[in-house]
Amino acid sequence: MLWNMTAGLIRVLIADDHFVVRRGIGALLATLNAFEVVAEATTGVEAVREAQLTEPDVVIMDIQMPVMNGIEATRRLSKLVPGAAVLVLTMFDDDESVLSAMRVGARGYLLKGALQEEVIAAIQSVAAGQVVIGPGVAGRLLSHLSGPWPAGPPLPQLTPREREILGCIAQGQSNGAIAASLGVAAKTVANHVSAIFVKLRVASRAEAIIRAREEGLGGSEDRAVNGTAS
């Protein structure tokens, strides 16, 4: 069943880096008595911070945002603000985006071409604890469910090469040792390490090692799993 109107307003946080999208959704919800927009965010980092401050019922989450993407933000919200249901609203309809979002805890996935009525119904549904998949992506998702569920890579915001280098860091290797083992320049490794730190929002190798080991990286099989493409 949909949200019980007597239970109060559905408190919504809108996370999208496009002003027009945020204002459009906000204006739509403002015309209805069932919703209250409690915060807006333009990056994944802002989405996590604002969700912790406002504790919304629903977070409408874009995928491609600066600083931290919506997939990583959703993963963090599932741990930090588990009471907030994430509804992904994006232009990305590829299998990996859909599966990654659902794996990390999203309760719904809609494309930005969805009708206003579909968006409203989806917000109400995820607020009530249901899972919503838009018609544009439901067919392909069901095809995956007919076979083994793809495991997917850890830390999906990283490239295969970055995951491989992070695994080497978790094994205690220096940049020089990593460069020698991969057959690349030390400067190339340093650039990858800097990108890893930014994407994981860590400030030191020690913090990166902790994140890597939390995700199971650093074992002897990492290179075979992650591949060697740069």
C-alpha positions in Angstrom: 0.0 0.0 0.0 1.1 3.6 -0.5 2.0 6.1 2.2 -0.7 6.6 4.7 -1.6 10.3 4.5 -2.5 10.4 8.2 1.1 9.5 9.1 2.3 12.9 8.1 4.2 14.5 5.3 6.8 12.5 3.3 10.0 14.4 3.9 12.2 14.5 0.8 15.8 15.4 0.1 16.6 16.1 -3.6 20.2 15.3 -4.7 21.0 16.4 -8.3 23.7 18.7 -9.6 21.4 20.3 -12.1 19.5 23.3 -10.8 16.6 22.9 -13.2 16.0 19.3 -12.2 16.1 20.1 -8.5 13.7 23.1 -8.9 11.4 21.0 -11.2 11.0 18.2 -8.7 10.7 20.7 -5.8 8.0 22.6 -7.7 6.1 19.4 -8.4 6.2 18.3 -4.8 5.2 21.8 -3.6 1.9 21.4 -5.4 0.9 18.4 -3.3 0.1 18.3 0.4 1.7 15.0 1.0 5.4 16.1 0.6 7.9 18.4 2.2 11.3 19.1 0.6 13.6 19.3 3.6 17.0 19.8 1.8 18.7 19.9 -1.6 22.2 18.7 -2.5 24.4 19.1 -5.6 27.0 16.4 -4.8 27.0 13.0 -3.3 28.9 14.4 -0.3 26.3 17.0 0.3 23.6 14.4 0.0 25.1 12.3 2.7 25.7 15.3 5.0 22.2 16.8 4.5 20.5 13.4 5.0 22.3 13.0 8.3 21.2 16.5 9.3 17.6 16.3 8.2 16.8 12.5 8.3 14.4 12.5 5.3 12.0 9.7 4.5 13.1 9.6 0.9 16.3 10.8 -0.9 15.8 11.4 -4.7 19.3 10.6 -5.9 21.0 11.3 -9.3 23.9 9.0 -10.2 26.4 11.3 -12.0 27.3 14.1 -9.5 30.6 15.7 -8.7 32.9 14.9 -5.8 31.0 11.7 -5.0 28.6 9.9 -7.3 25.1 8.7 -6.4 26.1 5.1 -6.1 28.7 5.7 -3.4 26.4 8.2 -1.7 23.7 5.6 -1.6 26.1 3.0 -0.2 27.0 5.4 2.6 23.4 6.4 3.3 22.4 2.8 3.7 24.8 2.6 6.7 24.6 6.1 8.1 20.9 6.9 7.6 19.2 3.5 7.1 15.7 5.0 7.6 16.0 7.1 4.4 14.8 5.3 1.3 16.8 6.2 -1.8 15.0 6.6 -5.0 17.5 6.9 -7.9 16.3 9.3 -10.6 18.8 9.3 -13.5 19.3 9.3 -17.2 21.5 6.2 -17.0 19.6 3.0 -18.0 22.6 0.7 -18.4 22.6 -2.6 -16.6 25.7 -1.8 -14.4 24.2 1.4 -13.1 20.9 -0.3 -12.2 22.5 -3.3 -10.6 25.1 -1.2 -8.7 22.4 1.1 -7.3 20.2 -1.8 -6.1 23.2 -3.6 -4.6 24.2 -0.7 -2.4 20.7 -0.2 -1.0 18.6 1.9 -3.4 14.8 1.2 -3.0 13.8 2.5 -6.4 15.2 3.3 -9.8 13.5 5.6 -12.3 14.6 7.3 -15.5 14.3 11.1 -15.8 11.9 10.6 -18.6 9.3 9.2 -16.2 5.9 10.9 -16.0 5.2 13.1 -13.0 2.6 10.6 -11.8 5.2 7.9 -11.9 7.7 9.9 -9.8 5.1 10.8 -7.2 3.9 7.2 -6.9 7.5 6.0 -6.7 8.3 8.4 -3.8 5.2 7.2 -2.0 6.0 3.5 -2.6 9.7 3.6 -1.4 8.6 5.7 1.6 6.2 2.8 2.4 9.0 0.3 2.2 8.3 -1.0 -1.3 10.9 -1.5 -4.1 10.1 0.4 -7.3 11.8 -0.2 -10.7 10.7 2.0 -13.6 9.4 0.3 -16.8 12.4 1.5 -18.8 14.8 -0.7 -16.8 12.6 -3.4 -15.2 12.8 -5.8 -18.1 16.6 -6.0 -18.1 16.7 -6.3 -14.4 14.3 -9.2 -14.4 16.5 -10.9 -17.0 19.4 -10.8 -14.6 17.3 -12.3 -11.9 16.6 -15.3 -14.0 20.2 -16.4 -13.7 23.0 -16.0 -11.1 23.1 -12.5 -9.6 26.3 -10.8 -10.9 28.8 -10.3 -8.1 30.0 -6.9 -9.3 33.3 -5.3 -8.4 34.0 -3.8 -5.0 34.2 0.0 -4.8 32.4 0.5 -8.2 33.4 4.2 -8.3 37.0 3.1 -9.0 38.3 1.9 -12.4 39.7 -1.6 -12.7 43.2 -0.3 -12.7 42.5 1.8 -9.6 41.1 -1.2 -7.8 44.2 -3.2 -8.7 46.5 -0.5 -7.4 44.5 -0.1 -4.2 44.8 -3.9 -3.7 48.6 -3.5 -4.1 48.6 -0.6 -1.5 46.6 -2.8 0.9 49.4 -5.4 0.5 51.9 -2.8 1.7 53.5 -2.1 -1.6 55.2 1.3 -2.3 54.4 3.3 -5.5 57.8 2.2 -6.9 57.1 -1.5 -6.3 53.6 -1.2 -7.8 55.0 0.6 -10.9 57.6 -2.1 -11.4 55.1 -4.9 -11.0 52.6 -3.3 -13.4 55.3 -2.2 -15.9 54.2 1.5 -15.8 55.9 4.7 -14.7 56.0 5.7 -11.0 54.3 9.0 -12.0 51.4 7.0 -13.5 50.9 5.1 -10.3 51.1 8.3 -8.2 48.4 9.8 -10.4 46.2 6.7 -9.9 46.8 6.9 -6.1 45.8 10.5 -6.0 42.6 9.7 -7.9 41.8 6.8 -5.5 42.2 9.1 -2.5 39.8 11.7 -4.0 37.2 9.1 -5.0 37.4 7.3 -1.6 37.7 10.6 0.3 40.7 9.5 2.3 43.7 11.5 3.2 46.4 8.8 3.7 47.5 5.4 2.6 46.5 4.1 6.0 42.9 5.2 5.5 43.0 3.8 2.0 44.2 0.4 3.3 41.4 0.3 5.8 38.8 0.9 3.0 40.5 -1.6 0.8 40.4 -4.4 3.4 36.8 -3.6 4.3 36.0 -4.3 0.7 38.1 -7.5 0.6 40.9 -6.0 -1.6 44.5 -6.8 -1.0 44.4 -10.6 -1.5 46.6 -12.5 -3.9 43.7 -12.9 -6.4 42.9 -9.2 -6.8 44.8 -8.8 -10.0 43.0 -11.7 -11.7 39.6 -10.3 -10.5 40.1 -6.7 -11.3 42.0 -7.0 -14.5 45.0 -5.0 -15.7 43.4 -2.5 -18.1 44.3 1.1 -17.4 
